[in-house]
Amino acid sequence: MEWSDLLARIVAWLRAGYPQGVPSQDYVPLLALLGRRLSDDEIDQVVDALLVQGALPADRVDAAVAITRFTQELPGEADLARVRDRLRAAGWPVGGDWQPGSSGAATKPVLPLRVPSDEEIPSGVGSGARTRYQENLRQLAGLLQEMCLRDRTVVATATNALLTGDLEQSQIAIDIGGEVEALARDTEAEAMRLLALQSPVAQELRQVMTALQLTGNLQRMAVLATHIATAARRRHPEPTVPEPIQPLIARMGTAAVSIATSAAAALESPDPETAGLLDGQDDVMDGLHEELLATVLGPAWDHGITAAVDLTLIGRYYERFADNAVEVGRRTIFLATGETADEWTPAEHTDQD
C-alpha cells in the first residue's frame, strides 16, 4: 500500500475514534501508540494531517511529541486502556496485544498491521464525514450572506450620515465595516480549512474557491461603504453634500442598498436568475453616477472645488460598491451552474430559442 493511502487511512482511523478532536489527556498515549509502529517522519506527517483538520491543537502537540521521543516510555495502564477503549468503541480494530501488562507497566501497543479498507469502515463513518462537510459548506455560505447583509447596513448607515451630518451614524457605519473585516478573515480561514479537511469533489471545490473570491468582493464593498462614512464627517460641522445635491446622493444610497439586498438574496439561494438581475441594477447606479459627474463638472456648479472633489470621490465609492455587488452575482452564477456569467444563458432566453 502506498504511504499516502496508508497515511489517509491512519488519519481516518484516528478521527473515527476522536470525531470531536483529541482531548489533552490522550495526546501522549495516542502519540506513543503511533511511535511504536511509525518512524519519526511518518509521525510528523500524521500529526500534521491531524493539525490541519483541527483534531490536535498546535500549542499542545509539540510538548506531547517531545515527551514520547525523549523518554521513549509509554503512559500507564489507565491511559492506554482509555485510548484503546475509545478507538474500539468507534468500531476500529486495535491490535489485540495492546493490553496493560501485569507488572503495572504497559506492554508495547500495536497499531493494526492492516489498516481497515473502505469496505471495513464502520457504517456511517464515511457518510457522516461527508454530511458534516456539506454542513460546513452551508455554514460557509451563511458567512458570505452575513457579510453581504452587513455591507448593506454599512452603506445605508453611511448614506444617512452623509445626508444628515450625524457623526454617531458615521461611526456606527465604520464599526460595522470593521465587523465585516473580521468576518472576512473568519471566512477565509474556514475556506482554507475546508480545502485541507478532505478532498473536495468538483462542485464542493467550486463552492470553496468561489467563497474565497466572494470574500474579497464583499470585503471591498464594506471598505468602500466605510469611505463614504468617513467622508460624512470630514467636513463636520459643515455639510459634506450641498443641499441641492442631496436628493441625488439619496438615490445613489437607495440604489446601493437595493443591489446589496439582491446580492444577499442571490447568495442565499444560490440562484443564477436572481444573480443575473444585478447587472440591471448596476446600470441604475451607473446612470446616477454619470448624472452626479455631469452636475459637478457642469457650468452651473457654484459650490466650490472642495465640494466637487468630495462628491467625485463619493460618487466613485458608490459606483465601485455596485460593481463589486455585480461581481458577487457573476460569481454566484458560476457557483450555481459551473458556467461563467458570460457563458450562462438565462432560462427565459433558452425557452425562446
Sequence and secondary structure as in RCSB ss.txt:
>XXXX:A:sequence
MEWSDLLARIVAWLRAGYPQGVPSQDYVPLLALLGRRLSDDEIDQVVDALLVQGALPADRVDAAVAITRFTQELP
GEADLARVRDRLRAAGWPVGGDWQPGSSGAATKPVLPLRVPSDEEIPSGVGSGARTRYQENLRQLAGLLQEMCLR
DRTVVATATNALLTGDLEQSQIAIDIGGEVEALARDTEAEAMRLLALQSPVAQELRQVMTALQLTGNLQRMAVLA
THIATAARRRHPEPTVPEPIQPLIARMGTAAVSIATSAAAALESPDPETAGLLDGQDDVMDGLHEELLATVLGPA
WDHGITAAVDLTLIGRYYERFADNAVEVGRRTIFLATGETADEWTPAEHTDQD
>XXXX:A:secstr
  HHHHHHHHHHHHHHH TT   GGGHHHHHHHHHTTS HHHHHHHHHHHHHTTSS HHHHHHHHHHHHHH    
 HHHHHHHHHHHHHTT    TT    TTSS       SS   GGGS TTHHHHHHHHHHHHHHHHHHHHHHHHHH
HHHHHHHHHHHHHHT HHHHHHHHHHHHHHHHHHHHHHHHHHHHHHHS   HHHHHHHHHHHHHHHHHHHHHHHH
HHHHHHHHHTTTS SS GGGHHHHHHHHHHHHHHHHHHHHHHHTT HHHHHTHHHHHHHHHHHHHHHHHHHHSTT
  SHHHHHHHHHHHHHHHHHHHHHHHHHHHHHHHHHHSS TTT   HHHHHH 
